[in-house]
Amino acid sequence: MYNTLFRHIEKFVLLEPSEIDILESCLSLSNIKKKEHVLKEGQICNTMYFISKGCMRQYIINSKGTEQTLQFGIENWWITDYLSYHNHVPSHFYIQAVENTEVIAIDKSVLESVLIQIPKLERYFRIVSQKSFGAAQMRIKFLFTMSAEERYHHFNDLNPEFVQRVPQYMLASYLDFSAEFMSKIRAGKL
């Protein structure tokens, strides 16, 4: 049931069978329907979600009322609002399923207890956080240094299967341009 998570963890740290049992007892499996939210702006985020199947996104609604996608999460990725989660403050973000998604959830208070019982999981979560932070840094670099068309082609080259999974308007907002501009790029009119 939780094999995808355990396989992911074992890429970074090796858990003993007893440690797997402890962790497994703290996890919950949830099916999130397409377009369903697990977090809305103003709520406090107390959960981390490991995506075992499907796709989610984190987004904001800007001052013009337009959705702006900040992050996508696919299989073997964690997604949460780290600031709300860590500081126990209302979230500025929405987290929504892009497609029917299966997640493994762990509550903050439970995770804190597990990290005391299984200290090597601290290493796992540190590595995951560093990879996530690095990806966010690269995204910011691309937004600042590439044209819109270059961002699309770069993203498409790195993630061709992913580009087919998400609605065009979400991908356009992630790449910081309009859906109309996206249509022109995909049609080769630019």
C-alpha positions in Angstrom: 0.0 0.0 0.0 2.8 2.4 0.9 5.5 0.7 -1.3 6.1 3.7 -3.6 7.0 5.8 -0.6 9.3 3.2 1.0 11.0 2.6 -2.3 11.6 6.4 -2.6 13.0 6.6 1.0 15.3 3.7 0.3 17.0 5.7 -2.5 18.4 7.9 0.3 18.3 5.9 3.6 17.9 2.3 4.5 15.2 1.6 7.1 15.0 -1.4 9.3 11.8 -3.5 9.2 10.8 -2.2 12.6 11.3 1.3 11.4 9.1 0.7 8.4 6.4 -0.7 10.7 6.6 2.5 12.8 6.4 4.8 9.8 3.6 2.7 8.1 1.5 3.0 11.3 1.6 6.8 11.0 0.6 7.2 7.3 -2.7 7.5 5.6 -3.6 6.8 2.0 -6.1 9.2 0.3 -7.6 9.4 -3.1 -8.0 13.0 -4.3 -10.4 13.6 -7.1 -9.4 15.8 -10.1 -9.9 19.5 -9.2 -10.3 18.7 -5.5 -8.3 20.9 -3.0 -6.3 19.6 -0.1 -5.4 23.1 1.0 -7.0 26.5 0.3 -5.6 30.0 1.0 -6.2 31.0 4.7 -6.2 27.4 6.0 -3.3 26.2 8.2 -1.3 23.4 6.5 -0.7 20.6 8.9 0.0 17.8 6.3 2.7 16.7 3.9 1.6 14.8 0.9 3.6 12.2 -1.0 2.2 11.7 -4.5 2.1 7.9 -5.2 0.0 8.3 -8.3 -1.3 11.4 -10.2 -0.5 15.0 -10.3 -1.1 18.0 -8.1 -0.3 21.7 -8.2 0.3 24.6 -5.9 -1.1 27.9 -7.0 -2.1 31.4 -6.0 -4.8 33.7 -7.2 -3.2 37.0 -8.1 -4.7 40.5 -7.7 -6.4 40.2 -11.1 -8.2 37.1 -10.0 -6.0 34.9 -12.2 -4.6 31.5 -11.1 -0.8 31.4 -11.1 0.7 27.9 -10.8 3.9 27.9 -8.7 4.6 24.2 -8.5 3.5 20.9 -9.9 3.9 17.6 -8.1 3.9 14.2 -9.8 4.7 10.6 -8.7 7.4 10.4 -6.0 7.2 14.1 -5.1 6.2 15.7 -1.9 3.9 18.7 -1.9 2.9 21.0 1.0 3.0 24.7 2.0 6.2 24.6 3.9 5.9 28.0 5.5 2.3 27.3 6.8 3.4 23.8 7.8 6.5 25.0 9.7 5.2 28.2 11.2 1.6 27.1 11.8 0.3 30.2 10.0 -2.5 30.6 7.4 -1.5 29.5 3.9 -1.1 31.9 1.0 -1.6 29.0 -1.4 -4.0 26.4 -2.8 -3.0 22.8 -3.4 -5.2 21.0 -5.9 -5.3 17.7 -7.7 -4.7 18.2 -11.5 -5.8 14.6 -12.2 -7.2 11.8 -10.0 -4.4 11.4 -7.5 -3.4 9.0 -4.8 -1.4 10.5 -1.9 0.2 9.2 1.2 -0.3 11.8 3.9 1.5 12.4 7.2 0.4 14.9 9.8 2.9 17.3 11.2 2.6 16.3 14.9 2.9 12.6 13.9 5.9 13.3 11.7 7.7 15.2 14.5 7.2 12.1 16.7 8.4 9.7 14.0 11.5 11.8 13.4 12.5 11.4 17.0 11.9 7.6 16.8 13.7 7.2 13.4 16.4 9.9 13.3 17.6 8.7 9.8 14.4 10.0 8.3 15.7 13.5 9.1 18.3 12.9 6.4 15.7 11.7 4.0 13.5 14.8 4.5 16.6 17.1 4.4 17.6 15.6 1.0 14.1 15.9 -0.4 13.8 19.5 0.8 17.2 20.4 -0.7 16.2 18.9 -4.1 12.8 20.8 -3.9 14.6 24.0 -3.1 17.1 23.6 -5.9 14.3 23.0 -8.4 12.6 26.2 -7.2 15.8 28.1 -7.6 16.3 26.8 -11.2 12.7 27.7 -12.0 13.3 31.3 -10.8 16.5 31.4 -12.9 14.6 30.3 -16.0 11.9 32.9 -15.4 14.6 35.6 -15.2 16.9 34.5 -18.0 14.8 32.9 -20.7 12.2 34.2 -23.1 8.7 32.7 -22.8 9.3 30.6 -25.9 12.6 29.4 -24.5 11.0 28.5 -21.2 8.3 26.4 -23.0 10.8 24.5 -25.2 13.2 23.9 -22.2 10.4 22.6 -20.1 9.0 20.5 -22.9 12.4 19.0 -23.7 12.9 18.1 -20.0 9.4 16.8 -19.4 7.6 15.9 -22.7 5.3 13.4 -21.1 4.3 15.8 -18.4 3.4 18.5 -20.9 0.7 16.2 -22.2 -0.7 15.5 -18.7 -1.6 19.0 -17.5 -4.1 21.5 -19.0 -2.5 24.1 -21.2 -3.7 27.1 -19.1 -2.0 25.6 -16.0 1.3 25.0 -17.8 1.1 28.5 -19.3 0.6 30.0 -15.9 3.5 27.9 -14.5 5.8 29.2 -17.3 4.4 32.7 -16.7 2.6 33.5 -19.9 -0.9 33.4 -21.3 -2.8 30.4 -22.6 -3.1 32.3 -25.9 0.7 32.6 -26.1 1.0 28.9 -25.3 -1.4 28.1 -28.2 0.8 30.1 -30.6 4.0 28.4 -29.4 2.5 24.9 -29.8 1.1 25.8 -33.2 4.6 27.0 -34.3 3.3 30.5 -35.0 6.1 32.2 -33.1 
